[in-house]
Amino acid sequence: MLLRSPLRSISLACLCLLGLLAFPTEVALAQSEDSSSVVTVTVMPGKTLARPGDVVPIAVILDHRNRWHTQAPAGSDPDAIVTAVTVTAGDARVLVRPELIQWPVAKEIESKAMGPAGTMSVFSERAIIYVPIEIRPDAAAGPVALTVALTYQACDDKVCLAPVTGKTFESGFAIDSSAEPSGWTYPEVFGGYRTVAASLDGIVPADAGRNSMLAVLAGGVVLLVVLGVLAAAIFRRKA
């Protein structure tokens, strides 16, 4: 009968432990890294110089590492942390148009990252979000500073990494009335942007409708008074 020495047993246990440490599980990866480790984010304006009245898109680029994805705003699991972007200007010369954000086309996948297998709408590879920034027609020249806040969570088909919540990036451009009407600074980035028409020329003050109605009513009253005076004068002549 062969007896196993205590030293040999300890050595085998150490080798097993080293083997586990050498091949960490994906669950360990999910606990030790956040989503920025597999998604590279770049923010850039469509133009560095723009004229009053222009609409300048800001591109938020998400480059995903192979096999990783982020959740699209629509069609994802209700418990998922979806991709969200907010741009703030703090500058009365420009207007951020969040209602006109252009999202990349999402794809449907089957995933177990959120628990039971299910269909999710996700972004993968290179995904570009466009946020239109409208410059007022009477805007004075000078730089415009923008702050972009981004939330996203990266998952593969098994696990999700810790989310990135409200991470901020700085961007901007300069207003110059003498700027040449040219194409985008990076055509390869903005080739998918759909041009947005300026709207500020057609903006009407909130009380303009009420004032117009009052003017019409006042005009009608004056007209009735004038007609009454004329009718009375004609009646007196006939009498």
C-alpha positions in Angstrom: 0.0 0.0 0.0 1.4 3.4 -1.1 1.2 6.3 1.4 0.9 9.9 0.0 3.3 12.2 1.8 1.8 15.4 3.3 4.4 17.5 1.3 3.1 16.0 -1.9 -0.5 16.8 -1.0 0.4 20.4 -0.2 2.2 20.7 -3.5 -0.8 19.4 -5.5 -3.1 21.8 -3.7 -0.8 24.7 -4.5 -0.7 23.8 -8.1 -4.5 23.6 -8.3 -4.7 27.1 -6.7 -2.2 28.5 -9.1 -4.2 27.0 -12.0 -7.4 28.8 -10.8 -5.6 32.1 -10.5 -4.1 31.7 -13.9 -7.5 31.3 -15.5 -9.9 33.8 -13.8 -13.6 33.3 -14.6 -15.7 35.9 -16.4 -17.6 36.5 -13.2 -14.4 37.7 -11.6 -13.8 39.9 -14.6 -17.2 41.4 -14.2 -16.5 42.2 -10.6 -13.1 43.7 -11.1 -13.5 45.9 -14.2 -16.1 48.4 -15.3 -17.5 48.9 -18.8 -14.9 51.4 -19.8 -12.3 48.6 -20.0 -14.1 47.2 -23.1 -15.7 50.3 -24.6 -13.7 53.3 -25.9 -15.6 56.5 -26.0 -14.7 59.5 -28.2 -16.6 62.8 -28.4 -16.1 65.3 -31.3 -18.0 68.1 -33.0 -18.9 68.0 -36.7 -17.1 71.3 -37.2 -14.6 73.3 -35.3 -15.8 76.6 -36.9 -19.5 77.3 -37.5 -21.6 80.2 -38.5 -24.7 81.7 -36.8 -27.8 79.8 -37.8 -25.8 76.5 -38.4 -26.7 73.2 -36.8 -23.6 71.4 -35.6 -23.8 67.7 -34.6 -21.8 66.3 -31.7 -20.8 62.7 -32.3 -20.5 60.3 -29.3 -18.6 57.3 -30.6 -18.7 54.0 -28.8 -16.0 51.5 -30.0 -16.8 48.1 -28.5 -14.2 45.4 -28.0 -14.9 42.2 -29.8 -17.9 40.2 -28.4 -19.0 43.1 -26.1 -22.1 45.2 -26.6 -24.0 48.0 -24.8 -27.8 48.3 -24.4 -29.9 50.3 -26.8 -32.4 52.8 -25.3 -35.4 50.9 -26.7 -36.2 47.2 -26.8 -33.8 46.2 -24.0 -34.5 44.2 -20.9 -36.4 46.5 -18.4 -33.7 45.8 -15.8 -30.8 46.7 -18.1 -28.9 49.9 -17.8 -29.4 51.4 -21.2 -27.2 53.8 -23.1 -28.1 57.5 -22.4 -26.4 60.7 -23.4 -27.0 64.3 -22.3 -25.4 67.4 -23.7 -25.4 70.7 -21.8 -24.2 74.1 -23.1 -24.8 76.8 -20.5 -24.6 79.2 -23.3 -27.6 81.2 -24.6 -26.1 81.4 -28.1 -26.9 77.7 -28.8 -29.7 75.3 -28.3 -29.2 71.6 -27.6 -31.8 69.5 -29.5 -32.2 66.3 -27.5 -35.5 65.5 -29.2 -33.6 65.1 -32.4 -30.8 62.8 -31.2 -29.9 60.3 -33.9 -29.2 56.8 -32.5 -27.3 54.1 -34.3 -29.2 51.1 -35.7 -29.4 48.5 -32.9 -29.3 44.7 -33.5 -31.3 42.0 -31.8 -29.3 39.3 -29.9 -30.1 36.4 -27.6 -28.3 36.9 -24.2 -28.2 35.4 -20.7 -26.3 38.3 -19.3 -29.4 39.6 -17.5 -30.5 36.2 -16.2 -32.8 33.9 -18.2 -32.1 33.9 -21.9 -33.9 36.7 -23.8 -33.8 39.0 -26.8 -32.1 42.3 -26.3 -31.5 45.4 -28.5 -27.8 46.3 -28.4 -25.0 48.4 -30.0 -21.7 46.7 -30.9 -18.5 47.3 -32.8 -18.6 51.0 -33.7 -21.8 52.9 -32.7 -22.2 56.6 -33.2 -24.8 58.8 -31.5 -25.4 62.3 -33.0 -26.7 65.2 -30.9 -27.6 68.3 -32.9 -26.6 71.7 -31.5 -28.3 74.7 -33.1 -26.7 78.1 -33.2 -28.9 81.1 -32.9 -29.0 83.4 -36.0 -27.8 86.4 -34.0 -25.1 84.6 -32.0 -22.0 86.5 -31.3 -18.6 85.1 -32.3 -16.5 83.1 -29.8 -16.0 79.6 -28.4 -18.9 77.4 -27.2 -18.1 74.9 -24.5 -20.2 71.7 -24.3 -20.4 69.0 -21.6 -21.4 65.5 -22.7 -22.6 63.1 -19.9 -22.7 59.4 -20.9 -24.2 56.3 -19.2 -23.7 52.8 -20.5 -23.1 49.2 -19.5 -21.1 46.6 -21.4 -22.1 43.0 -21.5 -21.2 39.9 -23.5 -23.6 36.8 -23.9 -22.9 35.7 -20.3 -22.0 38.6 -17.9 -22.3 42.4 -17.6 -19.5 44.6 -16.3 -20.0 47.4 -13.8 -21.8 50.3 -15.6 -20.3 53.7 -16.3 -22.8 56.3 -15.0 -22.8 60.0 -16.1 -19.2 60.1 -17.2 -18.5 63.5 -18.6 -16.6 64.6 -21.7 -15.8 68.1 -22.9 -16.4 69.2 -26.4 -17.3 72.4 -28.3 -16.7 74.6 -31.3 -16.3 78.3 -32.2 -18.8 80.6 -33.8 -17.5 82.7 -36.6 -19.7 84.6 -39.0 -16.9 84.6 -41.6 -16.5 80.8 -41.5 -16.6 79.1 -44.8 -19.7 76.8 -45.4 -17.7 73.6 -45.6 -18.3 69.9 -45.0 -17.6 68.0 -41.8 -14.2 68.0 -40.2 -14.2 64.2 -40.1 -16.4 63.0 -43.0 -15.8 59.4 -42.1 -17.5 60.0 -38.7 -20.3 62.2 -39.8 -21.2 60.4 -43.0 -24.2 58.8 -41.2 -25.6 62.0 -39.8 -28.9 63.1 -41.3 -29.0 66.9 -41.7 -31.4 68.8 -39.3 -33.0 72.0 -40.5 -32.6 75.1 -38.3 -35.7 76.1 -36.4 -34.8 79.2 -34.4 -35.8 81.6 -37.2 -39.4 80.4 -36.9 -39.6 80.5 -33.1 -42.5 82.7 -31.9 -42.6 84.1 -28.3 -44.9 82.2 -26.0 -47.4 85.1 -25.7 -47.4 86.0 -29.3 -50.5 84.0 -30.0 -52.4 85.7 -27.2 -51.3 89.1 -28.3 -52.4 88.4 -31.9 -55.8 87.3 -30.7 -56.2 90.5 -28.6 -55.2 92.6 -31.6 -57.8 90.9 -33.7 -60.5 91.4 -31.0 -59.5 95.1 -30.6 -59.6 95.6 -34.3 -63.1 94.1 -34.4 -64.4 96.3 -31.7 -63.1 99.4 -33.4 -64.7 98.3 -36.7 -68.1 97.8 -34.9 -67.8 101.3 -33.4 -67.0 102.9 -36.7 -69.9 101.1 -38.4 -72.3 102.2 -35.6 -71.3 105.8 -36.0 -71.7 105.7 -39.8 -75.1 104.1 -39.4 -76.3 106.7 -36.9 -75.1 109.5 -39.2 -77.0 108.0 -42.2 -80.1 107.6 -40.1 -80.1 111.3 -39.0 -79.7 112.5 -42.6 -82.8 110.5 -43.6 -84.7 111.8 -40.7 
